[in-house]
């Protein structure tokens, strides 16, 4: 399954820290297994249930958010390098994992993707953060996953978490999503 995950998310290979890279893959593997999915199913999962008939799948969205975050980080570092530090490995991991919990939040029911029983109780920032914690990802990555959505509003967000949060919302709202 490892090679299939890397082929879906080639951005994983940009992570320089080999241990971090392995853990990111392990989180995706477990989310797929726990959610009862097959790798071949992932491109059929809409990235959101909040946009009716959403055409963008979870893989495309995850990759778009990761790329948006990396480009934003480049701009921030270009203009504010004396004032801001950004760990690009952690940012990549946060982008790739920010919505991994949706594999537990969603389930196929009669050919349609809907909220799972678990998803009605526990939204994806919590389940995703839990999986990341279980697999020993750094607290900074767990923080990005946990705070990327509205659950993080009003609290502290690291620079990397701010970037992931806005990269996610740029992509969500560009496709017609309403906060």
C-alpha positions, -999 to +999 in steps of 0.1 A: +000+000+000+030+023+007+038+027-030+002+034-039+000+061-013+032+077-026+018+076-062-014+094-050+007+119-030+040+124-048+046+154-024+055+128+002+089+124-015+096+161-009+098+154+028+135+152+036+132+136+071+128+099+063+112+091+097+086+118+092+079+105+056+073+069+069+050+082+096+029+102+071+025+071+050+016+050+080-012+074+090-027+072+055-025+034+056-042+032+089-069+057+080-077+037+048-079+005+068-098+019+097-123+036+075-129+004+055-117+020+022-095+006-006-068+028-021-087+026-054-117+042-036-099+074-026-104+093-059-142+087-055-144+105-021-154+141-024-132+164-003-163+179+013-199+171+018-207+208+022-206+215-016-235+198-033-223+173-060-187+182-053-165+173-082-132+176-065-120+145-047-101+142-015-068+134-032-070+165-055-079+187-026-052+174-003-026+179-030-039+214-039-039+225-002-003+211+001+009+230-030-010+262-019+007+260+015+042+255+000+038+284-024+025+306+004+055+296+026+079+305-002+064+340-005+064+345+033+101+333+035+111+356+006+097+387+022+099+380+059+129+355+063+144+376+091+112+375+111+096+341+103+108+305+104+088+278+086+097+241+088+089+230+053+090+193+062+065+198+089+044+220+066+044+193+039+033+166+064+006+189+077-007+196+042-007+159+033-024+149+065-048+178+072-079+159+060-068+123+065-095+120+092-122+123+066-115+086+058-131+080+093-157+108+091-171+096+058-186+062+047-202+049+016-239+042+021-259+028-008-234+041-033-232+076-019-206+091+004-221+104+036-211+110+072-203+078+091-216+071+125-182+081+139-181+112+117-214+125+132-197+123+166-160+131+158-151+155+130-120+149+109-096+173+127-100+152+158-097+118+142-069+129+120-050+144+149-056+111+169-041+090+141-011+113+138-005+111+176-008+073+175+019+071+148+042+094+167+041+124+144+056+156+159+032+178+180+036+205+153+019+183+127-008+171+151-014+208+159-018+216+121-043+188+116-063+197+148-065+234+141-069+236+103-107+238+104-131+258+125-122+238+156-090+258+157-107+292+155-100+315+185-070+296+197-033+296+190-021+285+155+016+282+147+029+298+115+026+265+097-009+259+111-020+294+099-007+286+064-025+252+063-057+268+076-058+295+050-046+272+022-075+249+030-100+277+030-087+292-002-093+259-019-126+253-002-141+287-009-127+289-044-149+259-053-180+275-038-178+263-002-193+286+025-177+290+059 
